[in-house]
Amino acid sequence: MPPKQKYLTKGVQANIPLELQLFMWGCVDAMPELKDYLQVFKLCKEDGKQIITHTSELPEYYKEYLFSSKNPIIAKVYIIEEGDYITMLLAEEY
């Protein structure tokens, strides 16, 4: 099965650094094959560190990542899979 076409919204392009975009795509790609159409990433900052919490509902999934960052981002990002494509968007763009 060929990989699905990936898209981003203007909000993601303007507000989420490329390295975080690539990290989140990688998280979804590394998941087991059975995954929810909606992946949720909550980006927070704490003491100069970037915290990314990745969740989905069915099947239930939870993973948290923590790493150093000069400019941690606060945002909620959705990755939605529909048919032959996958879209990354900010929660407020939904």
N, C-alpha and C positions, 0 to 999 in steps of 0.2 A: 504494500500500500504506500503510495507516494506521500511525502510530508505535506501537511496542509499549508496553504498560503497564510502568512501572518501579516496582520495590519495593526497600526497604532492610530489613535486619535491625535488631533492637534494638541489637546490638553496634555497627553503623555509626552509628546515630542517637546513641548515647551517647559514642562515642569519636572520630568523624571530624567535624571542623567542616564546616558546610554549604558553605562556599566550596570546600573540597577535594572534597566529594561532587559538587558541580556541575562542577568542573573535570574530574573523572574521567568523568562522564557525557558531557561535551563531547568528551573525547578519543575515546571509543568512537563517538559520533555522527559525528565528523569522519573516521573511518577509511574506507578504500575499502570498497565493498559486500561484497566477499568477505572474511569475517572468521571467525575461530575462535569457537566457542560460549563459550570460556573466555578472558577477558581478565584479566591479572594486573598489579596495581599494587603496587610495593614503595615504601613511604614511609620515607625516612631523613632524618636531619638531619646537617649538617656546618657548623661555624662559623656557627651562627645562620641557616642557610639550609635550606629545604625542598627535598629532592631526591625526585622521583617518577620511577620507572622503570616504563614500560608495556611489557609483553611479551605475546606469544601464540605458540603453536606452529605451527599450520597455517592459513593460510600464516604463515611466520615473520615476526614483527614485533618491532621494538625502537625505543623512543623514550625519551629522557631529558629531564626538565624540571628546572630549577633556578630558585628564586626566593626572595626575602627573606621571612622569617616571624618574627613575635614568639614564636610557640609552635609550632615544628616538631613534627610527629607521627611516631612510629615505628610502622609497622603494615604488614601485608600484606593487601591487599584483592582479592577476586575479583569480577568481574562476569560472571555466567553467563546466557546467553540460552537459553531453552527455550520453544518454541512461540510463544505470543502475549505472553510477558512476559520481562522482564529483571530479575535480582535482584543487588543489591550486598550483599556480606557479607564479614565478616572471615574470614581464612583459618582461624582456629581454630573458626569456626562451621560449617565445611563438613562 
